[in-house]
Amino acid sequence: MRIATVAVASAALVAAGATAAVAAPAPAPSITIKASATTVKLGDVVTFSGKVDGIKEGSKVTLQVKDGKKWVSLPATTKVSKSAYKLGDKFDKKGVEVLRVKDGSAVSKNVSVTVR
């Protein structure tokens, strides 16, 4: 009887330990984006800023522009500081530009800027 009690108690402890050791999955990294202006004149600089969650301090975020069906990284990059970023880019062609910010696999939603 004593061996059965120890075995049951041991199994319960092992099961409780295994349950406690399973951590909840970390939330997926996220990035927001906001443009300082959505309509600008040719040659104007637009500042893009946003917050990040689940991305390390000092990580590099890159501004990307949509070119047809693909995304092209622009030279505009900055590092995450205090869970936020801010960067700027100058537009040298007229039309509607669709942009986003990317860090690794995390990407922001798109934002459009009309250049006149």
Secondary structure, 3 states (H helix, E strand, C coil): CHHHHHHHHHHHHHHHHHHHHCCCCCCCCEECCEECCCEECCCCEEEEEEEEECCCCCCEEEEEEEECCEEEEEEEEEECECCEEEEEEECCCCEEEEEEEEECCEECCCEEEEEC
